[in-house]
Amino acid sequence: MQKENRPLTYDERRAAEAAFRGAPFDPQLSESARKIYLGISSAMANKRNKAFQEFDLSPPSTMAKRASTELQNRPRAKSTFR
């Protein structure tokens, strides 16, 4: 069962815009506007969570640590410029 598409009311548009901007909900808006606000806010939060899960936050590999340590412990060459 699919709902019929209809244009948003003024309150619903204001609620949708506030949700996209991350602004707080205006309690003076209608109940249908509140439902739209909550739906969009929830979808935006899920999208942000999914984006953060795509980052690999695991510690660097052992090879990268070893290479970094070797570079730090290597003696420096003396400059020929004076």
N, CA, C and O atoms as a MOPAC input file, in Angstrom:
PM7 MOZYME 1SCF
protein

 N      0.84200 1    -1.16600 1     0.00000 1
 C      0.00000 1     0.00000 1     0.00000 1
 C      0.89500 1     1.23900 1     0.00000 1
 O      1.62700 1     1.48300 1     0.95900 1
 N      0.83200 1     2.00300 1    -1.05900 1
 C      1.66200 1     3.18700 1    -1.20300 1
 C      0.80800 1     4.44000 1    -1.07600 1
 O     -0.29100 1     4.51900 1    -1.62400 1
 N      1.33600 1     5.42000 1    -0.34200 1
 C      0.59500 1     6.66000 1    -0.15200 1
 C      0.67000 1     7.51500 1    -1.41100 1
 O      1.63700 1     7.45800 1    -2.17100 1
 N     -0.34900 1     8.28500 1    -1.60200 1
 C     -0.39300 1     9.19200 1    -2.74800 1
 C      0.53500 1    10.38200 1    -2.47100 1
 O      0.54500 1    10.93000 1    -1.36900 1
 N      1.30600 1    10.76800 1    -3.47700 1
 C      2.17500 1    11.93200 1    -3.33300 1
 C      1.33000 1    13.19900 1    -3.32800 1
 O      0.39500 1    13.34200 1    -4.11600 1
 N      1.67300 1    14.10600 1    -2.43500 1
 C      0.97400 1    15.38000 1    -2.36200 1
 C      1.99200 1    16.44900 1    -2.00400 1
 O      3.03200 1    16.14000 1    -1.42200 1
 N      1.71300 1    17.68300 1    -2.33700 1
 C      2.64400 1    18.74300 1    -1.95600 1
 C      2.65800 1    18.91800 1    -0.44000 1
 O      1.65300 1    18.68700 1     0.23300 1
 N      3.81400 1    19.33100 1     0.08900 1
 C      3.92900 1    19.56700 1     1.52700 1
 C      3.23500 1    20.86200 1     1.91000 1
 O      3.18800 1    21.81700 1     1.13500 1
 N      2.70300 1    20.87300 1     3.11600 1
 C      2.10500 1    22.10000 1     3.62700 1
 C      3.22100 1    23.03900 1     4.06900 1
 O      4.39000 1    22.65400 1     4.08700 1
 N      2.86500 1    24.25000 1     4.42000 1
 C      3.84200 1    25.23500 1     4.86300 1
 C      4.58900 1    24.73400 1     6.10400 1
 O      5.81400 1    24.82500 1     6.17500 1
 N      3.84900 1    24.21000 1     7.07200 1
 C      4.46300 1    23.67000 1     8.28900 1
 C      5.41200 1    22.51800 1     7.96600 1
 O      6.51500 1    22.44700 1     8.50900 1
 N      4.99100 1    21.63500 1     7.10000 1
 C      5.80600 1    20.48100 1     6.73800 1
 C      7.10300 1    20.91100 1     6.04600 1
 O      8.16800 1    20.35100 1     6.30400 1
 N      7.00300 1    21.90400 1     5.17000 1
 C      8.20900 1    22.42200 1     4.51900 1
 C      9.17200 1    23.03200 1     5.53100 1
 O     10.38000 1    22.80600 1     5.46200 1
 N      8.63500 1    23.80400 1     6.46800 1
 C      9.48700 1    24.41100 1     7.51100 1
 C     10.17400 1    23.32900 1     8.34100 1
 O     11.35300 1    23.44700 1     8.67600 1
 N      9.43400 1    22.28400 1     8.66600 1
 C     10.00900 1    21.18500 1     9.45500 1
 C     11.09300 1    20.45800 1     8.65200 1
 O     12.14200 1    20.11900 1     9.20100 1
 N     10.85400 1    20.21900 1     7.37900 1
 C     11.83900 1    19.54300 1     6.53300 1
 C     13.11300 1    20.37500 1     6.41600 1
 O     14.21500 1    19.83700 1     6.52200 1
 N     12.97500 1    21.66700 1     6.20100 1
 C     14.13900 1    22.54500 1     6.10000 1
 C     14.93100 1    22.55800 1     7.41000 1
 O     16.16200 1    22.52700 1     7.39400 1
 N     14.23000 1    22.60500 1     8.53400 1
 C     14.90200 1    22.59300 1     9.83100 1
 C     15.65500 1    21.27800 1    10.03500 1
 O     16.76800 1    21.27600 1    10.56000 1
 N     15.06100 1    20.17900 1     9.62800 1
 C     15.71200 1    18.87400 1     9.78000 1
 C     16.97800 1    18.79700 1     8.94100 1
 O     17.99900 1    18.29800 1     9.41400 1
 N     16.93200 1    19.27800 1     7.71000 1
 C     18.10600 1    19.24900 1     6.84300 1
 C     19.21200 1    20.15800 1     7.36500 1
 O     20.39300 1    19.84400 1     7.21500 1
 N     18.84600 1    21.26900 1     7.97200 1
 C     19.84000 1    22.19500 1     8.52100 1
 C     20.36700 1    21.73200 1     9.86900 1
 O     21.40300 1    22.21400 1    10.32700 1
 N     19.67300 1    20.81000 1    10.50500 1
 C     20.06100 1    20.36700 1    11.84000 1
 C     19.54400 1    21.30100 1    12.92500 1
 O     20.00500 1    21.25800 1    14.06600 1
 N     18.59100 1    22.13600 1    12.56500 1
 C     17.99800 1    23.07100 1    13.52400 1
 C     16.98100 1    22.32900 1    14.39600 1
 O     16.45800 1    21.29400 1    13.98300 1
 N     16.69900 1    22.84100 1    15.58300 1
 C     15.71100 1    22.18500 1    16.45100 1
 C     14.29500 1    22.30900 1    15.88400 1
 O     13.99400 1    23.22200 1    15.11500 1
 N     13.45300 1    21.38800 1    16.27400 1
 C     12.06200 1    21.38900 1    15.82800 1
 C     11.28500 1    22.49400 1    16.53700 1
 O     11.44300 1    22.70000 1    17.74100 1
 N     10.45600 1    23.19400 1    15.79400 1
 C      9.59700 1    24.23900 1    16.36000 1
 C      8.33000 1    23.57000 1    16.88500 1
 O      7.55000 1    23.04200 1    16.09200 1
 N      8.10600 1    23.57800 1    18.18700 1
 C      6.94600 1    22.87300 1    18.75100 1
 C      5.59900 1    23.45300 1    18.32800 1
 O      4.56600 1    22.82400 1    18.56000 1
 N      5.58200 1    24.62200 1    17.72000 1
 C      4.32400 1    25.21000 1    17.26700 1
 C      3.85200 1    24.62500 1    15.93600 1
 O      2.73600 1    24.91000 1    15.50100 1
 N      4.67600 1    23.82200 1    15.29200 1
 C      4.29200 1    23.22700 1    14.00900 1
 C      3.33700 1    22.05300 1    14.23700 1
 O      3.19000 1    21.56000 1    15.35600 1
 N      2.69800 1    21.62200 1    13.16200 1
 C      1.67600 1    20.57200 1    13.24400 1
 C      2.27000 1    19.19400 1    13.52100 1
 O      3.48300 1    18.99600 1    13.45300 1
 N      1.39100 1    18.25600 1    13.83200 1
 C      1.79800 1    16.87100 1    14.09700 1
 C      2.39400 1    16.23200 1    12.83500 1
 O      3.37500 1    15.49400 1    12.92600 1
 N      1.82300 1    16.50400 1    11.67800 1
 C      2.37200 1    15.94500 1    10.44100 1
 C      3.75700 1    16.52900 1    10.16400 1
 O      4.61900 1    15.83600 1     9.62400 1
 N      3.98000 1    17.78500 1    10.52500 1
 C      5.29600 1    18.40400 1    10.36100 1
 C      6.30100 1    17.73000 1    11.30500 1
 O      7.46000 1    17.53200 1    10.93800 1
 N      5.86300 1    17.38100 1    12.50700 1
 C      6.73600 1    16.69600 1    13.46400 1
 C      7.16900 1    15.34000 1    12.92300 1
 O      8.32800 1    14.95200 1    13.07300 1
 N      6.24300 1    14.61600 1    12.29100 1
 C      6.56700 1    13.31000 1    11.72100 1
 C      7.59300 1    13.45000 1    10.60100 1
 O      8.51500 1    12.64300 1    10.48800 1
 N      7.42700 1    14.47300 1     9.78100 1
 C      8.38300 1    14.71000 1     8.69600 1
 C      9.74700 1    15.05800 1     9.27000 1
 O     10.76800 1    14.55000 1     8.80800 1
 N      9.76500 1    15.92600 1    10.28000 1
 C     11.02300 1    16.32500 1    10.91800 1
 C     11.74200 1    15.10400 1    11.49100 1
 O     12.93900 1    14.92600 1    11.26600 1
 N     11.01800 1    14.26800 1    12.22600 1
 C     11.62100 1    13.08800 1    12.83700 1
 C     12.13200 1    12.10700 1    11.78100 1
 O     13.19900 1    11.51500 1    11.94300 1
 N     11.37700 1    11.94000 1    10.71300 1
 C     11.80000 1    11.02900 1     9.64700 1
 C     13.07200 1    11.49500 1     8.95900 1
 O     13.98700 1    10.70300 1     8.73600 1
 N     13.13300 1    12.76500 1     8.62500 1
 C     14.32500 1    13.29900 1     7.95600 1
 C     15.51200 1    13.30800 1     8.91000 1
 O     16.62200 1    12.94600 1     8.51800 1
 N     15.29400 1    13.71400 1    10.15000 1
 C     16.39100 1    13.73400 1    11.12600 1
 C     16.96800 1    12.33900 1    11.33100 1
 O     18.18400 1    12.16600 1    11.41000 1
 N     16.09800 1    11.35600 1    11.41500 1
 C     16.54400 1     9.97600 1    11.59500 1
 C     17.34100 1     9.49400 1    10.38100 1
 O     18.37900 1     8.85000 1    10.53200 1
 N     16.85600 1     9.80300 1     9.19100 1
 C     17.56400 1     9.39600 1     7.97100 1
 C     18.93100 1    10.07000 1     7.87900 1
 O     19.90800 1     9.44200 1     7.46900 1
 N     19.00300 1    11.33800 1     8.25600 1
 C     20.27800 1    12.06300 1     8.21200 1
 C     21.26000 1    11.46500 1     9.22300 1
 O     22.44700 1    11.33100 1     8.92500 1
 N     20.77900 1    11.10700 1    10.40800 1
 C     21.64900 1    10.50500 1    11.42000 1
 C     22.16900 1     9.15700 1    10.94400 1
 O     23.34500 1     8.84700 1    11.13800 1
 N     21.31100 1     8.35000 1    10.32400 1
 C     21.74400 1     7.05300 1     9.81000 1
 C     22.77900 1     7.22500 1     8.71300 1
 O     23.72400 1     6.44200 1     8.62000 1
 N     22.60600 1     8.24400 1     7.88300 1
 C     23.55300 1     8.49900 1     6.80200 1
 C     24.91400 1     8.89300 1     7.37300 1
 O     25.95000 1     8.44700 1     6.88100 1
 N     24.91000 1     9.73600 1     8.41900 1
 C     26.17200 1    10.13100 1     9.06100 1
 C     26.84600 1     8.92100 1     9.69400 1
 O     28.05700 1     8.74700 1     9.55800 1
 N     26.08300 1     8.09000 1    10.37900 1
 C     26.65700 1     6.90400 1    11.01700 1
 C     27.26400 1     5.96900 1     9.98800 1
 O     28.33700 1     5.40900 1    10.21300 1
 N     26.59700 1     5.79600 1     8.87600 1
 C     27.10100 1     4.92700 1     7.82500 1
 C     28.40100 1     5.48100 1     7.24700 1
 O     29.32300 1     4.72100 1     6.95000 1
 N     28.47800 1     6.80100 1     7.08800 1
 C     29.69100 1     7.42200 1     6.55400 1
 C     30.87100 1     7.20600 1     7.49100 1
 O     31.98500 1     6.95500 1     7.03200 1
 N     30.64000 1     7.30200 1     8.80700 1
 C     31.72500 1     7.09500 1     9.75800 1
 C     32.15400 1     5.64200 1     9.81100 1
 O     33.32000 1     5.36100 1    10.08800 1
 N     31.25700 1     4.71700 1     9.55500 1
 C     31.60800 1     3.30700 1     9.59200 1
 C     32.49900 1     2.92700 1     8.41500 1
 O     33.20800 1     1.92300 1     8.48100 1
 N     32.47600 1     3.70500 1     7.34800 1
 C     33.29400 1     3.41400 1     6.17600 1
 C     34.77300 1     3.69600 1     6.44000 1
 O     35.62800 1     3.13100 1     5.75900 1
 N     35.09600 1     4.55400 1     7.40900 1
 C     36.48600 1     4.83900 1     7.73600 1
 C     37.07600 1     3.65700 1     8.48900 1
 O     36.42300 1     3.06700 1     9.34900 1
 N     38.31400 1     3.31800 1     8.15900 1
 C     39.01000 1     2.25200 1     8.85500 1
 C     39.75400 1     2.87400 1    10.02000 1
 O     40.79700 1     3.49900 1     9.83100 1
 N     39.22500 1     2.70700 1    11.22200 1
 C     39.81100 1     3.30600 1    12.40800 1
 C     40.74400 1     2.34500 1    13.13800 1
 O     41.12800 1     2.59600 1    14.28100 1
 N     41.10900 1     1.24500 1    12.47900 1
 C     41.99700 1     0.28000 1    13.11800 1
 C     43.39700 1     0.88400 1    13.23800 1
 O     43.75500 1     1.77800 1    12.47000 1
 N     44.19300 1     0.39900 1    14.20200 1
 C     45.54000 1     0.94500 1    14.35800 1
 C     46.38900 1     0.66900 1    13.12000 1
 O     46.10900 1    -0.27300 1    12.37900 1
 N     47.41600 1     1.47300 1    12.89000 1
 C     48.26200 1     1.26600 1    11.70800 1
 C     48.89800 1    -0.12100 1    11.74200 1
 O     49.06400 1    -0.72000 1    12.80400 1
 N     49.24100 1    -0.60500 1    10.58300 1
 C     49.81300 1    -1.94600 1    10.50400 1
 C     51.20700 1    -1.98200 1    11.12200 1
 O     51.84100 1    -0.94500 1    11.31500 1
 N     51.66900 1    -3.18000 1    11.42600 1
 C     52.98400 1    -3.36500 1    12.04100 1
 C     54.09100 1    -2.88300 1    11.11400 1
 O     55.07700 1    -2.30900 1    11.57500 1
 N     53.94000 1    -3.11000 1     9.81000 1
 C     54.96100 1    -2.67400 1     8.85400 1
 C     55.11000 1    -1.15800 1     8.87000 1
 O     56.22900 1    -0.65000 1     8.81100 1
 N     54.02400 1    -0.44500 1     8.94700 1
 C     54.09400 1     1.01200 1     8.96500 1
 C     54.77400 1     1.49000 1    10.24000 1
 O     55.55600 1     2.44000 1    10.19800 1
 N     54.49500 1     0.85800 1    11.36300 1
 C     55.14200 1     1.22900 1    12.62200 1
 C     56.64400 1     0.94700 1    12.55800 1
 O     57.45500 1     1.75600 1    13.00800 1
 N     57.00500 1    -0.20400 1    11.99500 1
 C     58.40500 1    -0.58200 1    11.90600 1
 C     59.16200 1     0.39400 1    11.01100 1
 O     60.26600 1     0.81300 1    11.36000 1
 N     58.60100 1     0.76100 1     9.87800 1
 C     59.24500 1     1.69800 1     8.96500 1
 C     59.41100 1     3.05200 1     9.62600 1
 O     60.44400 1     3.70100 1     9.46600 1
 N     58.41000 1     3.47900 1    10.36000 1
 C     58.48100 1     4.75800 1    11.05700 1
 C     59.59100 1     4.73900 1    12.10100 1
 O     60.33700 1     5.71100 1    12.22100 1
 N     59.71200 1     3.65900 1    12.85100 1
 C     60.74100 1     3.52900 1    13.88200 1
 C     62.12700 1     3.51000 1    13.25400 1
 O     63.05000 1     4.13500 1    13.77700 1
 N     62.28600 1     2.79900 1    12.13500 1
 C     63.57500 1     2.72700 1    11.46000 1
 C     64.01200 1     4.10400 1    10.96000 1
 O     65.19300 1     4.44300 1    11.03900 1
 N     63.08400 1     4.88600 1    10.45400 1
 C     63.42000 1     6.22800 1     9.97700 1
 C     63.86200 1     7.12500 1    11.13400 1
 O     64.77000 1     7.94000 1    10.97200 1
 N     63.24300 1     6.98400 1    12.26800 1
 C     63.58700 1     7.82600 1    13.41400 1
 C     64.94700 1     7.45300 1    13.99900 1
 O     65.65400 1     8.32900 1    14.49700 1
 N     65.33000 1     6.18500 1    13.95300 1
 C     66.57100 1     5.72200 1    14.55500 1
 C     67.76800 1     5.80500 1    13.60700 1
 O     68.89800 1     5.55700 1    14.03000 1
 N     67.55500 1     6.13600 1    12.37800 1
 C     68.61900 1     6.18900 1    11.37900 1
 C     69.51900 1     7.38300 1    11.64700 1
 O     69.01700 1     8.47300 1    11.92200 1
 N     70.86200 1     7.20700 1    11.57300 1
 C     71.74800 1     8.35300 1    11.77700 1
 C     71.61000 1     9.35600 1    10.64300 1
 O     71.35900 1     8.98800 1     9.49500 1
 N     71.77200 1    10.58900 1    10.97100 1
 C     71.64000 1    11.64700 1     9.96900 1
 C     72.97000 1    11.91100 1     9.30000 1
 O     74.02600 1    11.85900 1     9.93100 1
 N     72.90000 1    12.19200 1     8.02200 1
 C     74.11600 1    12.53600 1     7.28300 1
 C     74.48900 1    13.98400 1     7.57400 1
 O     73.61700 1    14.83500 1     7.74600 1
 N     75.77900 1    14.25400 1     7.62700 1
 C     76.22200 1    15.61700 1     7.87000 1
 C     76.14400 1    16.39100 1     6.57200 1
 O     76.45200 1    15.87400 1     5.49900 1
 N     75.73700 1    17.61400 1     6.68800 1
 C     75.60400 1    18.47900 1     5.52800 1
 C     76.96700 1    18.96900 1     5.07300 1
 O     77.84200 1    19.25800 1     5.88900 1
 N     77.13600 1    19.06100 1     3.75600 1
 C     78.37900 1    19.60500 1     3.21100 1
 C     78.30300 1    21.10500 1     3.06000 1
 O     79.31200 1    21.74700 1     2.76800 1
 N     77.13500 1    21.67600 1     3.25200 1
 C     76.96300 1    23.11900 1     3.16000 1
 C     77.33300 1    23.76500 1     4.48900 1
 O     76.96000 1    23.26500 1     5.55000 1
 N     78.05800 1    24.86400 1     4.43400 1
 C     78.40400 1    25.58300 1     5.65800 1
 C     78.15300 1    27.03400 1     5.50400 1
 O     78.38700 1    27.80300 1     6.43600 1

